[in-house]
Amino acid sequence: MTIYFVSRHTGAQDWALRRGFAGVEIISHLKDAHIAALAPGDEVWGTLPVNVAADVVNRGAVFRHLYLPLGEAERGLNISADTMENKGAALHRYHVQRIE
């Protein structure tokens, strides 16, 4: 089983390391080659465009969205791992499917 944690933000990468996600490959971008290699039972964690999340699920993998409640002024900033923990960052599983 392969697990990717996808984030280009160092704070999110640090947060993942603090959580002790053993065996998780931390990458800044999920490339087409990553998606093509996914198999049932693999997981992708992070924040992805909805069409990419659907591609992940379509390959039989699990998608867990990185939930981080932020105010409008905080969006787009590189949030620290401490701030992420204080704001209740979490991974939530989603099933995303293109229907048209």
SELUM-343199 format. One line per field, with one value per residue: x, y, z of N, C-alpha, C in turn; residue number from 1. Coordinates in Angstrom, 2 decimals, always signed. Atoms other than C-alpha are relative to their C-alpha. Example, Ala and Ser with C-alpha at 12.3 -4.5 7.8 and 13.67 -1.06 7.14 Angstrom:
! SELUM-343199
n.x = (+0.89, -0.82) .
n.y = (-1.19, -1.19) .
n.z = (+0.00, -0.06) .
ca.x = (+12.30, +13.67) .
ca.y = (-4.50, -1.06) .
ca.z = (+7.80, +7.14) .
c.x = (+0.90, -0.77) .
c.y = (+1.20, +1.09) .
c.z = (+0.00, +0.73) .
num = (1, 2) .
END
This chain:
! SELUM-343199
n.x = (+0.85, -0.69, +0.73, -0.62, +0.51, -0.29, +0.09, -1.19, -0.22, -0.90, +0.73, +0.81, -0.94, -0.45, +1.15, +0.10, -1.11, +0.31, +1.08, -0.59, +0.53, -1.04, +0.17, +0.68, -0.91, +0.41, -0.36, +0.56, +1.02, +0.39, -0.20, +0.73, -0.65, +0.47, +1.39, -0.01, -0.54, +0.88, +0.72, +0.94, -0.65, -0.89, +0.68, -0.55, +0.44, -0.40, +0.98, -0.11, +1.15, +1.04, -0.15, -1.12, +0.52, +0.84, -0.91, -0.57, +1.04, +0.30, -1.04, +0.23, -0.72, +0.75, -0.38, +0.25, -0.20, -0.57, +0.95, -0.62, +0.90, -0.73, +0.72, -0.34, -1.32, -1.05, -0.09, -1.12, -1.22, -0.65, +0.38, -0.93, +0.54, +0.62, +1.29, +0.88, +0.48, +0.88, +1.25, +0.73, -0.22, +0.33, +0.21, +1.35, +0.14, +1.03, +0.16, +0.28, +0.31, +0.56, +1.27, +0.40) .
n.y = (-1.18, -1.27, -1.17, -1.28, -1.24, -0.98, -1.41, -0.79, -0.87, +0.60, +0.15, +1.22, +1.13, +0.14, +0.53, +1.43, +0.67, -0.01, +0.96, +1.33, +0.81, +0.93, +0.60, -0.91, -0.74, -1.40, -0.57, -1.34, +0.05, +1.33, -0.02, +1.03, +1.30, +0.47, +0.45, +1.22, +1.10, +0.31, +1.27, +0.12, +0.08, -1.14, -1.19, -1.32, -0.96, -1.37, -0.85, +0.21, -0.43, +1.03, +0.97, +0.88, +0.87, +1.00, +0.94, +0.85, +0.94, +0.85, +1.03, +0.91, -0.49, -0.80, -1.40, -0.69, -1.44, -0.72, -1.01, -1.04, -1.16, -1.27, -1.20, -0.50, -0.65, +1.01, +0.85, -0.29, -0.17, +1.23, +0.15, +0.87, +1.24, -0.37, -0.62, +1.05, +0.78, -0.85, -0.21, +1.27, +0.67, +1.43, +0.66, +0.54, +0.82, -0.38, +0.75, -0.99, +0.70, -0.78, +0.61, -0.39) .
n.z = (+0.00, +0.09, -0.48, +0.33, -0.61, +1.05, -0.35, +0.32, -1.15, -0.99, -1.25, +0.10, +0.00, -1.39, -0.75, +0.30, -0.68, -1.45, -0.26, -0.01, +1.09, +0.43, +1.30, +0.91, +0.87, +0.07, +1.30, +0.18, +1.04, +0.46, +1.45, +0.75, -0.25, -1.31, +0.16, +0.82, -0.80, -1.13, +0.03, -1.11, -1.31, -0.16, -0.50, +0.28, -1.00, +0.28, +0.64, +1.44, +0.81, -0.06, +1.09, -0.34, -1.06, +0.67, +0.66, -1.06, -0.42, +1.14, +0.05, -1.12, -1.18, -0.96, -0.07, -1.27, +0.17, -1.14, -0.47, -0.83, -0.02, +0.04, +0.38, +1.34, -0.02, -0.16, +1.20, +0.86, -0.79, -0.43, -1.40, -0.72, -0.57, -1.28, +0.30, +0.51, -1.16, -0.80, +0.73, +0.14, +1.29, -0.04, +1.29, +0.14, +1.21, +0.94, +1.24, +1.04, +1.23, +1.10, +0.35, +1.35) .
ca.x = (+0.00, +1.24, +0.19, +0.99, +0.62, +0.38, +1.19, +3.56, +3.34, +6.17, +3.86, +1.55, +4.50, +5.81, +2.32, +2.25, +5.67, +4.59, +1.56, +3.92, +2.52, +4.91, +5.41, +3.76, +5.51, +5.34, +5.28, +4.63, +2.51, +0.59, +1.80, +0.13, +2.69, +1.64, -2.02, -1.27, +0.57, -2.27, -3.92, -6.87, -5.89, -3.52, -4.32, -3.78, -3.99, -3.96, -5.75, -6.41, -8.50, -11.81, -11.08, -7.77, -9.45, -11.98, -9.11, -7.60, -10.87, -11.49, -8.22, -9.61, -7.54, -8.80, -8.79, -8.46, -8.84, -6.69, -9.30, -8.05, -10.59, -9.09, -10.44, -10.36, -7.24, -5.33, -5.98, -2.96, -0.49, +2.06, +0.51, +2.82, +2.37, +1.63, -1.15, -2.55, -2.73, -4.29, -6.95, -7.87, -6.36, -7.54, -7.82, -11.37, -12.16, -14.14, -15.51, -15.38, -16.96, -17.52, -21.15, -21.36) .
ca.y = (+0.00, +3.46, +6.63, +10.08, +13.28, +16.06, +19.63, +22.29, +24.10, +23.43, +23.99, +21.22, +18.93, +19.60, +18.93, +15.55, +14.64, +15.62, +13.37, +10.43, +9.25, +6.34, +5.11, +8.15, +9.68, +13.48, +15.13, +18.69, +17.76, +14.67, +14.04, +11.99, +9.22, +9.04, +8.74, +6.10, +4.01, +4.09, +0.80, -0.21, +0.23, +3.13, +6.51, +10.14, +12.77, +16.53, +19.24, +18.44, +19.94, +18.08, +16.50, +15.11, +13.79, +12.03, +10.50, +9.17, +7.57, +6.23, +4.28, +2.56, +4.62, +6.49, +10.30, +12.12, +15.89, +18.06, +20.06, +23.35, +25.96, +29.33, +32.83, +34.74, +36.71, +33.48, +31.80, +31.56, +32.00, +29.40, +28.33, +26.80, +23.30, +24.88, +27.01, +24.01, +22.05, +24.98, +25.38, +21.69, +20.49, +16.98, +14.49, +13.67, +10.90, +11.83, +9.88, +12.16, +11.03, +12.73, +12.21, +13.91) .
ca.z = (+0.00, -0.96, +0.86, -0.51, +1.53, -1.06, -0.10, -1.35, +2.00, +4.44, +7.40, +6.21, +5.52, +9.04, +10.45, +8.70, +10.08, +13.61, +13.30, +12.89, +9.59, +9.23, +5.70, +4.13, +1.13, +1.36, -2.07, -3.22, -6.27, -7.38, -10.91, -13.63, -13.02, -9.36, -10.35, -13.00, -10.40, -7.83, -7.00, -4.82, -1.18, -1.85, -0.31, -1.23, +1.50, +1.04, -0.89, -4.53, -7.33, -7.44, -10.84, -9.57, -6.41, -8.68, -10.69, -7.44, -6.36, -9.87, -9.58, -6.45, -4.02, -0.96, -0.89, +2.42, +2.22, +4.49, +6.38, +7.82, +8.89, +7.92, +7.76, +4.48, +5.49, +6.21, +2.86, +0.60, +3.44, +4.47, +7.78, +10.39, +11.80, +15.21, +13.74, +11.89, +15.15, +17.01, +14.31, +14.32, +11.03, +10.21, +7.37, +6.24, +3.79, +0.69, -2.24, -5.29, -8.52, -11.85, -12.82, -16.24) .
c.x = (+0.89, -0.89, +0.83, -0.66, +0.45, -0.20, +1.30, +0.37, +0.85, -0.69, -0.84, +0.89, +0.52, -1.11, -0.12, +1.11, -0.24, -1.05, +0.51, -0.54, +1.10, -0.32, -0.70, +1.04, -0.53, +0.52, -0.68, -1.13, -0.27, +0.05, -0.79, +0.59, -0.40, -1.40, -0.04, +0.46, -0.90, -0.74, -1.01, +0.75, +1.01, -0.81, +0.75, -0.62, +0.46, -1.16, +0.22, -1.15, -1.00, +0.16, +1.15, -0.42, -0.88, +0.86, +0.59, -1.01, -0.34, +1.02, -0.15, +0.73, -0.95, +0.53, -0.40, +0.40, +0.58, -0.93, +0.74, -0.89, +0.80, -0.95, +0.49, +1.40, +1.15, +0.19, +1.16, +1.31, +0.61, -0.21, +0.96, -0.71, -0.69, -1.39, -0.99, -0.57, -0.98, -1.35, -0.76, +0.13, -0.26, -0.12, -1.38, -0.09, -1.18, -0.03, -0.45, -0.18, -0.56, -1.28, -0.48, +1.10) .
c.y = (+1.24, +1.10, +1.23, +1.10, +1.11, +1.41, +0.68, +0.92, -0.69, -0.19, -1.27, -1.24, -0.25, -0.59, -1.50, -0.77, -0.08, -1.03, -1.43, -0.92, -0.87, -0.57, +0.88, +0.76, +1.42, +0.59, +1.37, +0.03, -1.46, +0.02, -1.13, -1.39, -0.57, -0.59, -1.31, -1.21, -0.39, -1.30, -0.02, -0.22, +1.11, +1.19, +1.25, +0.96, +1.38, +0.80, -0.08, +0.68, -1.15, -1.03, -0.96, -0.95, -1.10, -1.03, -0.98, -1.08, -0.97, -1.12, -1.01, +0.41, +0.81, +1.42, +0.57, +1.46, +0.61, +1.15, +0.97, +1.23, +1.30, +1.14, +0.49, +0.59, -1.01, -0.87, +0.45, +0.21, -1.36, -0.11, -0.98, -1.25, +0.30, +0.60, -1.03, -0.82, +0.80, +0.21, -1.30, -0.66, -1.50, -0.52, -0.64, -0.75, +0.47, -1.00, +1.00, -0.74, +0.96, -0.68, +0.40, -0.30) .
c.z = (+0.00, +0.55, -0.35, +0.83, -0.94, +0.54, -0.39, +1.15, +1.06, +1.34, +0.02, -0.01, +1.41, +0.88, -0.21, +0.70, +1.50, +0.36, -0.03, -1.07, -0.57, -1.37, -1.02, -0.81, -0.16, -1.31, -0.15, -1.05, -0.36, -1.52, -0.66, +0.23, +1.34, -0.13, -0.76, +0.80, +1.16, -0.23, +1.15, +1.32, +0.24, +0.50, -0.43, +0.99, -0.41, -0.57, -1.50, -0.72, -0.08, -1.12, +0.27, +1.11, -0.60, -0.72, +1.00, +0.39, -1.13, -0.15, +1.15, +1.27, +0.89, -0.04, +1.35, -0.16, +1.28, +0.33, +0.91, -0.03, +0.12, -0.32, -1.35, -0.04, +0.09, -1.24, -0.88, +0.72, +0.31, +1.52, +0.67, +0.52, +1.33, -0.22, -0.50, +1.16, +0.82, -0.65, -0.27, -1.36, +0.16, -1.43, +0.00, -1.32, -0.84, -1.16, -1.05, -1.31, -1.03, -0.47, -1.40, -0.98) .
num = (1, 2, 3, 4, 5, 6, 7, 8, 9, 10, 11, 12, 13, 14, 15, 16, 17, 18, 19, 20, 21, 22, 23, 24, 25, 26, 27, 28, 29, 30, 31, 32, 33, 34, 35, 36, 37, 38, 39, 40, 41, 42, 43, 44, 45, 46, 47, 48, 49, 50, 51, 52, 53, 54, 55, 56, 57, 58, 59, 60, 61, 62, 63, 64, 65, 66, 67, 68, 69, 70, 71, 72, 73, 74, 75, 76, 77, 78, 79, 80, 81, 82, 83, 84, 85, 86, 87, 88, 89, 90, 91, 92, 93, 94, 95, 96, 97, 98, 99, 100) .
END
